[in-house]
């Protein structure tokens, strides 16, 4: 346990030092102390989690060797089997301690982590529709495991911050980042509500798979606007429903077995929201019905998944009888 705590404490300290240095030379320098404090406080809370010991044992069992092998393509890869004395069986067993893996795919020292969501498919759908990320400072709200943070770096971003409140996702990111300590990608165990007010420092803000979980979706969009610099771009991906400017689904109870789905607007209504809030250059760049190939049960996520959320006799409907999940991506500027 002492060795495990040493490894995670070392990772957290090194990560905070690198975060502080990165922020000091960025558009976020005025918010540096607040963001570093968020990182520290978030990890203090993670250390109190009931599953912390299990995650620590997995973290300790992973290879300690440095690696020169990395790739941030469709499968985010770090390390190769030839770079460590640890067997693949041991690595796989260690990574299984971090199940469920929701977002991916990853490959860790040649072990394939086939997550529930094929997040590469989402990225490939939107990548050509957004502004170049070259040299940009980026925020990803609800970043999950951090999969997309690595894709953003691959596309040339200068600095990428992800915020998410899941302790498990923080470890998923840490597993990759410990082998890429100098990479300009950082995970803050926090929410958008914790971010400094009216920062106006990010060139691009992503909010993917978050809006429908917010009880006050317009407030969420305004927070994004306050975080963007002048001319900055928002990339918004969320559940939508067919209809006109007056169409919005408010589920009576659960939607696709999810408790915390509040508002599912039409693309037209969502566009109207953005117009009323002062966003500009609003365009819908993708509409996609979620498939059972994109979200599914795997060995790395063995609980229920999309197929269990749909009507078994009619996959165009959820188990509750609502239209099946359809997601749109809208891009807008401030």
C-alpha positions in Angstrom: 0.0 0.0 0.0 2.9 2.4 0.8 4.3 1.8 -2.7 1.0 2.3 -4.3 0.4 5.6 -2.4 3.9 6.7 -3.4 3.1 6.1 -7.1 -0.2 7.9 -7.0 1.1 10.7 -4.8 4.1 11.1 -7.2 1.8 11.3 -10.2 -0.5 13.9 -8.6 2.4 16.1 -7.5 4.1 15.9 -10.9 0.8 16.6 -12.6 0.1 19.6 -10.5 3.6 21.0 -11.1 3.2 20.6 -14.9 -0.3 22.1 -14.8 0.9 25.1 -13.0 3.7 25.6 -15.5 1.4 25.2 -18.4 -1.2 27.6 -17.1 1.5 30.2 -16.2 2.4 30.6 -19.9 -1.2 30.5 -21.3 -4.3 32.6 -21.6 -5.4 31.0 -18.2 -2.5 32.5 -16.1 -4.9 34.7 -14.1 -7.0 31.6 -13.2 -3.9 29.4 -12.5 -4.2 29.3 -8.7 -7.9 28.4 -8.8 -7.4 25.7 -11.4 -4.5 24.1 -9.5 -6.5 24.2 -6.3 -9.4 22.4 -8.2 -7.0 19.7 -9.2 -5.7 19.2 -5.7 -9.1 19.2 -4.1 -10.5 16.9 -6.6 -7.8 14.3 -6.0 -8.2 14.7 -2.2 -11.9 13.6 -2.7 -10.9 10.7 -5.0 -8.7 9.4 -2.3 -11.7 9.1 0.0 -13.7 7.0 -2.5 -14.8 3.5 -1.5 -13.1 2.0 -4.6 -9.9 3.8 -4.1 -7.9 0.9 -2.8 -9.0 -1.3 -5.8 -7.9 1.4 -8.2 -4.6 1.9 -6.4 -3.8 -1.8 -6.6 -4.3 -1.7 -10.4 -2.3 1.5 -10.7 0.6 -0.1 -8.9 0.5 -3.3 -11.0 1.0 -1.4 -14.3 4.5 -1.1 -15.8 6.7 1.5 -14.2 9.0 1.7 -17.2 9.1 4.9 -19.3 7.9 4.5 -22.9 8.7 6.1 -26.1 5.7 4.6 -27.8 2.6 6.7 -28.2 -0.2 7.4 -30.7 -3.3 9.5 -30.4 -5.1 8.2 -33.5 -8.4 6.3 -33.4 -7.0 4.0 -30.8 -5.1 6.0 -28.2 -1.9 4.0 -27.5 0.8 4.2 -25.0 3.6 1.7 -24.5 4.4 -1.6 -26.3 4.7 -5.1 -24.9 8.4 -5.1 -25.8 9.1 -2.1 -23.5 8.3 -3.8 -20.2 9.0 -7.0 -18.3 5.4 -7.1 -17.0 3.4 -9.7 -18.8 0.3 -8.8 -20.8 -1.8 -11.0 -18.5 -0.8 -8.9 -15.5 -1.4 -5.6 -17.3 -4.8 -6.8 -18.5 -5.7 -7.9 -14.9 -4.6 -4.5 -13.6 -6.6 -2.6 -16.2 -9.7 -4.8 -15.3 -9.6 -3.2 -11.9 -10.7 0.0 -13.5 -13.8 -1.4 -15.1 -16.2 -0.2 -16.4 -14.4 1.5 -19.2 -17.0 3.8 -20.8 -15.1 5.8 -23.4 -12.3 4.7 -25.7 -10.7 2.8 -27.3 -7.2 2.6 -25.7 -4.2 0.3 -26.0 -2.0 0.1 -22.9 1.3 -1.7 -23.5 -0.3 -3.7 -26.3 -3.4 -4.6 -24.3 -6.6 -3.5 -26.1 -9.1 -1.8 -23.9 -12.4 -2.0 -25.9 -14.6 0.5 -24.1 -18.4 0.7 -24.2 -18.4 3.7 -26.5 -16.5 3.9 -29.7 -15.6 7.5 -29.1 -13.4 7.5 -32.2 -16.6 7.4 -34.3 -17.9 10.5 -32.8 -14.6 12.3 -33.2 -14.4 11.3 -36.9 -17.9 12.6 -37.5 -17.1 16.1 -36.2 -13.4 16.6 -36.8 -13.7 18.0 -40.3 -16.5 20.5 -39.3 -14.8 22.4 -36.5 -12.1 25.1 -36.7 -8.5 24.0 -36.7 -7.3 23.2 -33.2 -3.7 24.1 -34.1 -2.3 26.4 -31.3 -5.6 26.6 -29.4 -6.4 26.5 -25.7 -9.3 24.1 -25.3 -11.7 23.0 -22.6 -13.7 19.7 -22.8 -16.6 19.7 -20.4 -17.6 16.3 -19.2 -14.5 14.8 -20.7 -15.0 11.3 -19.4 -11.9 9.1 -19.6 -10.1 11.9 -21.5 -10.1 10.0 -24.8 -11.0 13.2 -26.8 -8.3 15.2 -25.0 -5.7 13.1 -26.7 -7.4 13.5 -30.1 -7.3 17.3 -29.6 -3.6 17.2 -28.9 -3.1 15.1 -32.0 -4.8 17.9 -33.9 -2.3 20.5 -32.7 -3.8 22.1 -29.6 -1.4 24.0 -27.4 -3.2 23.2 -24.1 -6.2 21.0 -23.4 -8.1 20.9 -20.1 -10.8 18.4 -19.3 -13.3 18.6 -16.5 -15.3 15.7 -15.2 -16.5 14.7 -11.7 -16.1 10.9 -12.1 -13.2 9.5 -9.9 -13.0 6.4 -12.1 -12.5 8.6 -15.2 -9.8 10.5 -13.4 -7.9 7.2 -13.1 -8.5 6.3 -16.7 -6.9 9.5 -17.7 -4.0 9.0 -15.2 -3.2 5.6 -16.6 -2.4 7.2 -20.0 -0.9 10.5 -18.6 1.6 8.8 -16.3 3.4 7.5 -19.5 3.0 10.9 -21.3 3.8 13.3 -18.4 4.9 16.2 -20.6 1.8 16.2 -22.7 -0.2 19.4 -22.5 -3.4 17.7 -21.5 -4.8 17.8 -18.0 -7.8 16.4 -16.2 -9.5 18.4 -13.5 -11.7 16.3 -11.2 -14.3 19.1 -11.1 -17.4 20.4 -13.0 -18.1 23.4 -15.2 -19.7 25.0 -12.2 -16.4 25.0 -10.4 -14.6 26.9 -13.2 -13.6 30.5 -12.6 -16.4 32.9 -13.6 -16.1 34.9 -16.9 -12.7 33.5 -17.8 -12.9 34.4 -21.5 -9.7 32.4 -22.1 -10.6 29.3 -24.2 -10.4 29.3 -28.0 -12.6 26.2 -28.2 -15.0 24.7 -25.7 -16.4 21.2 -26.2 -19.6 20.1 -24.5 -20.4 16.6 -25.7 -23.1 14.5 -24.0 -23.7 16.9 -21.2 -26.5 19.4 -22.0 -29.4 16.9 -21.5 -28.1 16.2 -18.0 -28.4 19.8 -17.0 -31.6 21.0 -15.2 -30.9 24.5 -16.5 -29.5 24.0 -20.1 -29.5 27.8 -20.9 -27.3 28.5 -17.9 -24.9 25.8 -19.1 -24.7 27.4 -22.5 -24.1 30.8 -20.9 -21.3 29.4 -18.8 -19.7 28.2 -22.0 -20.1 31.6 -23.5 -18.3 33.2 -20.5 -15.4 30.7 -20.8 -14.8 31.5 -24.5 -12.5 34.2 -25.7 -13.8 36.7 -28.3 -14.3 34.8 -31.6 -14.0 31.5 -29.8 -15.9 28.4 -30.9 -18.3 26.1 -29.0 -18.7 22.5 -30.2 -22.0 21.2 -28.7 -23.1 17.6 -29.0 -26.3 16.6 -27.4 -29.5 14.5 -27.7 -32.1 15.9 -30.0 -35.6 15.1 -31.2 -37.3 15.7 -34.5 -39.5 18.8 -34.6 -39.7 22.6 -35.0 -38.7 25.5 -32.9 -41.4 24.7 -30.3 -40.5 21.0 -29.9 -38.7 19.7 -26.8 -39.0 16.3 -25.1 -39.1 16.4 -21.3 -39.3 12.8 -20.1 -41.8 11.9 -17.4 -39.3 9.7 -15.7 -36.4 7.9 -17.2 -35.2 8.2 -20.7 -33.3 5.1 -22.1 -33.1 4.0 -18.4 -31.2 7.2 -17.5 -32.6 9.1 -14.5 -31.0 12.5 -15.2 -32.2 13.4 -18.7 -34.1 16.7 -18.4 -34.5 18.4 -21.8 -34.2 17.0 -25.3 -34.8 19.8 -27.8 -35.2 19.7 -31.6 -32.2 21.1 -33.6 -34.5 24.1 -34.5 -35.2 24.8 -30.8 -31.6 24.4 -29.8 -30.6 26.8 -32.6 -33.1 29.3 -31.2 -31.7 28.9 -27.7 -28.2 29.7 -29.1 -29.5 32.7 -31.0 -31.3 34.1 -28.0 -28.1 33.8 -25.9 -26.0 35.7 -28.5 -24.1 33.0 -30.2 -23.2 33.6 -33.8 -22.4 31.5 -36.9 -24.6 28.7 -35.6 -24.7 25.6 -37.7 -25.7 22.0 -37.3 -22.9 19.8 -38.7 -24.0 16.3 -37.8 -27.1 14.4 -36.8 -26.7 10.7 -36.0 -28.9 8.0 -34.5 -26.7 6.2 -32.0 -26.1 2.6 -33.1 -25.5 -0.6 -31.1 -22.1 -0.7 -32.9 -21.1 2.6 -31.4 -22.4 1.9 -27.8 -22.3 -1.7 -26.6 -21.4 -4.2 -23.9 -17.8 -5.4 -24.0 -15.5 -7.3 -21.7 -14.4 -3.9 -20.4 -18.0 -2.8 -19.7 -20.2 -5.7 -18.7 -23.3 -3.9 -17.5 -26.3 -2.9 -19.6 -25.7 -0.8 -22.7 -27.7 0.7 -25.6 -29.4 -2.5 -26.8 -30.9 -2.9 -23.3 -32.2 0.7 -23.4 -34.2 0.1 -26.6 -37.6 -1.5 -27.2 -36.6 -5.1 -28.1 -39.4 -5.1 -30.7 -38.7 -1.7 -32.2 -35.3 -0.2 -32.0 -36.5 3.2 -33.1 -37.9 3.6 -29.6 -36.5 3.5 -26.1 -37.7 1.0 -23.6 -40.0 3.7 -22.3 -41.5 4.4 -25.7 -39.6 7.6 -26.5 -37.7 8.1 -29.8 -34.4 6.3 -29.7 -31.3 8.4 -28.9 -30.3 10.7 -31.7 -27.4 13.1 -31.3 -26.7 16.4 -33.1 -23.5 18.4 -33.1 -23.8 22.2 -33.4 -20.9 24.6 -33.8 -21.2 28.3 -32.9 -19.0 31.3 -32.1 -19.1 34.2 -29.7 
